[in-house]
Amino acid sequence: KESPITIEELYLLIYNFPVEKLSNEAIIELHISQSFSEVFTITKENNNLQIRGGASNDEDIELWITRGAFKELQSSSDFKSTVNRLVKENKIASKEKVSRWTLLMRGYQDFF
């Protein structure tokens, strides 16, 4: 039987995304769909990523990913190509919650 995605699993996966350039003000809200309705908030504080369960009230961007896509990324040997394919298949989506300028100033340029 499947269990909810854990914060530990998310830490193992998140460093495959271009997070090193994010500024200390960056806030991402991540939703796992087709699962247990997990929601996580990813922030960068003191140059370290912090992940906690639950939603944010002031996120820069919302990321939506299906449970199947999350699991596929965990085992992918070509992360970037897999992400690009999953985006095209609508299994990963994003919604900007602040201006594009703010996103660029907070280091999200490699997310697009």
C-alpha positions as CSV (number, residue, x, y, z in Angstrom):
1,K,0.0,0.0,0.0
2,E,1.3,3.5,-0.9
3,S,1.9,6.0,1.8
4,P,2.0,9.8,1.6
5,I,5.1,11.6,0.3
6,T,7.4,12.5,3.1
7,I,9.5,15.6,3.8
8,E,12.5,13.3,3.6
9,E,11.6,12.1,0.1
10,L,11.1,15.7,-0.9
11,Y,14.6,16.8,0.4
12,L,16.2,14.0,-1.7
13,L,14.4,15.2,-4.8
14,I,14.4,19.0,-4.5
15,Y,18.2,19.4,-4.9
16,N,17.8,18.1,-8.5
17,F,15.9,21.3,-9.3
18,P,17.9,24.6,-9.9
19,V,17.5,25.7,-6.3
20,E,21.0,26.9,-5.6
21,K,20.4,30.2,-7.2
22,L,17.3,31.0,-5.2
23,S,17.5,34.0,-2.9
24,N,16.8,33.8,0.8
25,E,13.3,35.2,0.2
26,A,12.2,32.4,-2.2
27,I,9.0,30.5,-1.2
28,I,7.6,27.6,-3.2
29,E,4.4,25.8,-2.4
30,L,4.4,22.3,-3.7
31,H,1.2,20.2,-4.2
32,I,1.3,16.5,-4.8
33,S,-1.9,15.5,-6.7
34,Q,-3.5,12.1,-7.3
35,S,-2.2,11.1,-3.9
36,F,-3.0,12.1,-0.3
37,S,-3.3,15.8,-1.1
38,E,0.1,16.6,0.3
39,V,1.1,20.2,0.4
40,F,4.6,21.4,1.3
41,T,6.2,24.8,1.7
42,I,9.8,25.1,0.5
43,T,11.7,28.2,1.7
44,K,15.3,29.3,1.5
45,E,16.6,30.7,4.8
46,N,20.2,31.4,5.6
47,N,21.2,29.8,2.2
48,N,19.6,26.5,3.3
49,L,16.4,25.0,2.0
50,Q,13.7,24.3,4.5
51,I,10.7,22.1,3.9
52,R,7.6,21.9,6.1
53,G,4.2,20.4,5.6
54,G,1.3,22.7,4.9
55,A,0.5,25.6,2.6
56,S,2.1,29.1,2.5
57,N,0.2,32.3,2.5
58,D,2.8,34.2,0.6
59,E,4.4,31.8,-1.9
60,D,6.2,33.1,-5.1
61,I,5.2,30.1,-7.1
62,E,2.9,27.1,-6.8
63,L,4.2,23.8,-8.2
64,W,1.8,20.9,-8.9
65,I,3.0,17.4,-9.6
66,T,1.2,14.1,-9.8
67,R,2.3,11.4,-7.4
68,G,3.3,9.2,-10.4
69,A,5.5,12.0,-11.8
70,F,7.1,12.5,-8.4
71,K,7.9,8.8,-8.2
72,E,9.2,8.8,-11.7
73,L,11.6,11.7,-10.9
74,Q,12.9,9.8,-7.9
75,S,14.2,7.1,-10.2
76,S,15.2,9.2,-13.2
77,S,18.8,9.2,-14.4
78,D,18.1,12.2,-16.7
79,F,16.3,14.6,-14.4
80,K,16.0,17.6,-16.7
81,S,14.7,15.6,-19.7
82,T,12.2,13.8,-17.5
83,V,11.0,17.1,-16.0
84,N,10.6,18.6,-19.5
85,R,8.6,15.6,-20.7
86,L,6.4,15.6,-17.6
87,V,5.6,19.3,-18.1
88,K,4.6,18.6,-21.7
89,E,2.4,15.7,-20.4
90,N,0.8,18.1,-17.9
91,K,2.0,16.0,-15.0
92,I,4.0,19.0,-13.6
93,A,2.5,22.5,-13.7
94,S,3.3,25.9,-12.1
95,K,1.4,29.0,-11.3
96,E,3.3,32.3,-10.7
97,K,1.9,34.2,-7.7
98,V,4.2,37.2,-7.9
99,S,5.4,39.2,-10.9
100,R,8.0,37.8,-13.3
101,W,10.4,40.5,-12.3
102,T,10.1,39.4,-8.6
103,L,10.7,35.8,-9.7
104,L,13.8,36.8,-11.6
105,M,15.1,38.8,-8.6
106,R,14.6,35.9,-6.3
107,G,16.6,33.5,-8.6
108,Y,13.9,31.5,-10.4
109,Q,15.3,32.2,-13.9
110,D,16.4,28.5,-14.3
111,F,12.9,27.3,-13.5
112,F,11.6,28.5,-16.8
